[in-house]
Amino acid sequence: MKKDGSRLLCALNGDVSSPPPVWLMRQAGRYLPEYRELRAKAGSFWKLCMTPELAAEATLQPIRRFGFDAAIIFSDILTVPYALGREVIFEEGEGPSLQPVTSLLELEQEKQVWRERLAPAYETIQRVRGALPPEIAVLGFAGAPWTLATYMVAGRGGDEQRAARLWGYRDPHSFAVLLERIGDCVAQHLIAQIDVGADAVQLFDSWAGGLPEVRYREWVVEPTKRIVDKVKAAHPRARIIGFPRTASLQGYLLYAQETGVDAVSMDTGVPLSWAVENLPGNVVLQGNLDPVAVIAGGPALMRGIDDILAATAGRPLIFNLGHGILPDTPPENVAVLVEKVRAAR
């Protein structure tokens, strides 16, 4: 873990700055015409993710255009299921699908195989880190065990928690082992990303919302804590951002108090005034502008930015969205967003 002039790392270390560092989830993607050209060149989304030269270019495109404070590598959370032996298919207009897991015996257990299958992400990070000055942070990421389990058990994307919940309720022991196996691979993946140059990493738990409290603790909080502990054992100065999207306010509080993450990324529904008052003071806040406000632009965008900056005054903040940029977002509105945040004093 490098010690340099990255504004993002300063924020993750607890520094309050005005303006705050800014990056946006899905900042590399379909809303950019240069990305659409690159995607057409690749021929498929999965090939784009798994070809380091192309993935690095996708990662760098929004940095060149907008000058964000961090570049998050272009990859996908389903690379971990792929490392665990699941074939992943992205069909145009259909979203991802993969071989459903019905038994723990179906999972690849060799760590060397995991690393080989995940190697494109590591080369992408090396390429991106080599292309950027130290003041721009490089972010790695992975999906969290619960969210990955929902995909792996159902065999497809979307809100498919039912199959994973049924496994968890019918056979709690084997489901706990499933989460542990996924978590081991996620931890190794995050450690490897830091090894090759990532300045910080983010864990995406996209389906964290809607679980009963006891299951939320077992399936979201505890597996995340286990990953954080493993990453920090390997890299004591590692900085980890967690995103338990759509969790309840109590769920966000539990996550911030017990997982050990350095920052919590909040979805649009979390009142930042509540977060400032209730989340531990040593936990950095990230978020949480409504992505639709960026599409709208104009006064709605300006108000949204002002509200976030006002609510978090005096608290370490990484400015971001409450979820990823939407495909129909005008790039000029993203430029306005960055300019507005950067003008904050």
N, C-alpha and C positions, 0 to 999 in steps of 0.2 A: 504494500500500500504506500503510494508515494505521498510526500508532503510537498505541496506546491501551491500555486496561486489560484486554484480553482475556487470560484465563488460558491459553487455547489457544495464542495467539501467543507468550506468554511461554515456554511449554514448547517450542514450535517454535524459539525463539531460544536454547534450551539451558538454561533455568532449571529447577532441581529444586524442585518444590513438593509439599507434603504438606498436604492431599490433592492428587492430580493432577487436571487437567481431565478431564472425561468426556463423551463422546458415543458413539453406537452406530450402526453401519452399519445401514441400513434402519430407522432409528428412526421415520420417517414411513411408515406402512404398515398392512397388513391386520390386525395384532394390535390396533389401536385401533378401537373402535366408531365414534368420530367420523370416522375416515378412511373406514370402510366406507360411512357415510352420504354423505360427500363423493364417493366413487367412484361411488355409485349416481346421484347428482345429475349427475355429469359424463357418464355413459353409457358411457364406455370409458376404459381406462387411458391410451391414447395421447392422447385429448382432454384428460384430466386433466393430463398432462405438458405439453401444448402450449397450455394456457389459463393465462396468468400469474396471473390472479386466483385460480383454483382451486389451481394449483401452489403459490402462496405460502401459501395457507391450509393445505394439506397439510404444508408445511415448518414452519409455526409451531405446528401442533397438539401435537407432542411437547415443544416448548419450554414451552408453557403448562402442560402436564400435569406434566412432570418437571423442568423447569429445567436442561436440559443446558447445557454450556459452549459448544456450537457447534450451529448449524442448518445441515444440509447440504441444498442445494436439492433439491426434488422434481423429478426429471427422469429420463432413462434414457440408458444408454450408446449406444443405437442412434440417438440424435439425430444423431450424427456420420455414420453411413452414410446417413441421410436427407439430411443436408446435401450429401453426395457424390453424390446422385441416386438412391439406392435407396428405393423405396417400402417402408414398414414397416407390417406388419399385426399387431395383437395380437388373437388369437381367444380367446374365453373358454374356459379349461380346456386350451388348446393351446399357450400360449406364443407368442413372437414368430416371425414369418416375414418374409422380405424377398427381393427379387429377387436371385438369385445373381449375383455378378460373375464373368464369364468372360474379360473383356478389360479392359485399362487404358483403352481408348477409351470404355468405358461410364461412367467416373467424371466427375462434374461437376468442372470445374477452376477455375471463376470464384470468387474469394474473396468477392466481393460477394454471390453467390448463397448461399455457405456462411453468411455472416453473416445474411442475410435468413431463411434456414430455421432458424437457431439463435436468432433474436431472442427467441422466447418465454422461453428460459432467462435471457437478460439482463434482461428486464423482471421476471421472477420474482425475481432477485437484488436488483434495485432496490427492489421492494416489500418484500422480507424485511428488507433492510438498513434501510429507513426505518421498519420496525415494531419494531426491536429496539434495545436500548441497546448502546453500544459494547463493554461487557464480555462480550457474547455474540458469538462469532465467526460469520461466515457462510462456509460452505465451498462452493466450486464443485467440479466434478469432470468427468472424461471417462474413457471406456474407453481402454486402451492399444492401440497398433497391432496387436500380435499377436492379442489377444483379439478386437478388432473384425474382423480379417481372417478369423478362424475363423467368425464369423457371416456375413460378407459373401460368402465363397467357398461355404459350404455352403447359405446361404439360410435358415437356421433356427437356433434356439437348441439348447441341450443340448451334450453333449460331442462336438462335430462337428469335431474338429481334423483328421480324416483328409484332407478335401478341401484344406484349406490346406497341410498338410504335403506332399501330393502336388504341388501347384503349386510349393511351395518347392524340392522335390527335382528336379522335372522341368525347371523353368525358373528357376533361382536369380536371374538378373538381373531378369526382369520381376517376380518376387515381391518382390525388394528394392525395386523402384520402387513396387509396390503399398503396401508398408509405409511408404515415404517419403511417398507421396501422402496416406495416412491420417494419418501423423504430422504433416504440415503443417497439415491441418485441425484435428487435436487441439490442436496448439500455438496456432493462431489462436483456437480456442475457449477455451482456458484463459486466454490473454492478455485476451480480451474480457471474460471473467467477472471477472477482477481489475480491469479498467478500470472496470466498473460497480459495484464494491463488494465483491467477494469478498475476504475476508481471507487465505485460503489455498485451495489446491486439492488434490484427490487424484486420482491415476491408478490405475484399477482394471485389473489384468491377471489376470482371473479364471481363465484357462487357461494360466498360466505353468508349471504343473507337468508333469513327464513328458517334457520335451524332452531330447534328447542335449545334452551340454554345449556343443558348438560351435554347434548350432542355437539353443540358449538365448541364447548371447551374441549371435548375429546377429539373432534374431527378437524377443528381449525386451529385453536390456540395451542394445544399441546404439540401437534406435529410441527407447527411453526417454531415454537420454542426449541424443539429438538434440532431443527435445521440451524437456527441462529447460534445455538451453543456450539455446533460442529464447525460452522464457518468461523466463529470467533476463536475457537481453539486453534484453528489453522492460521488465522490472520487476526490477531487480537485488535488491530486497529481498523478492521473492516467496518464499513458503514453500510447498513441494511435498511431499506425502506420497505414497509409492509403495506399492502392494500387489501383490506378485508371488505371488498365492495358490497354495499347494501346491507351490511351488518346493522343491527340496532344500535342506538346510542350506548346502551349498556354493553353491547358486544364490542364496540370500538374501545370503550373504557377498559374492558377486560383484556383486549388485545394489546393495548398500549401499556398496561400495567404488567402483563405476565409473559409476553413473548420475548422481550429483550431487544426488539427492533429499535433503531435509532430515530426513525421517522415514521409517521403514519400518514399515508395518503388517504384523503377522505373523498367520498363520492359527493355528488351535488346535494344530496339530502341532509348532510350533516351541517347544522348551524355552527359556523366558525366561532361565534361568541361562546357557544356551549363548549366547543373544543378547547378554547383558550382557558376557560374557567375550570374545566374538569379533567382534561388529560394531563398526565404528569409533566411538570415543567421541564424535565430533561428530554422530553420527546419532541422532536421537531415536527412541525405541521407541514403537510404538502397538500395543495389543492386550491380550490375545488370549484372552479368556474364551470357553469353549465355549458357543455359543448354546443347546444342549440343557440346560446347567446352569441357564440362566435359566428355562426351562420347568419344570425340576424344583423350583427354589426350595429353601428350607429349608437344611439343613446343606451340601448339595452346592454351592449358590450361595455360601454364606458361605466355604466352604473355597476355592472357585475364586478368589474375590476376594482373600482373604488370601494365597494362594500367589503371585498376580501382584504384589501390593504388596510382599511380602517379597523376591521374586526381583529386583525392580527398585529396591530402596531405594538412594538416592544417585544414581540415573540419571534423566535427564529422561524422563518417561512421559506418554503420553496414554492414559487407560484406555478400552478399547473391547472389542469382541468379535473372535473369530477369523474371523467371517464375519457375514452379516446376521442381524438378529432373525428368528426363524421365525414364521409366521402364527399358530400356536397358543400363542404366549407369553402368559401372563397379565399384563396391564398392571400389576397390583399387585406382581408380582415385579420388574418394571423399576423401580418406585418404590423397592422395597427395595434393589435394586442401587445406585441413585444415592445413597440415604441411607447405605448401608454405605461406599461409596467416599468420600463427603463427610465421614464420621466418622473417616477415617484420619488419624493424626498420626504 
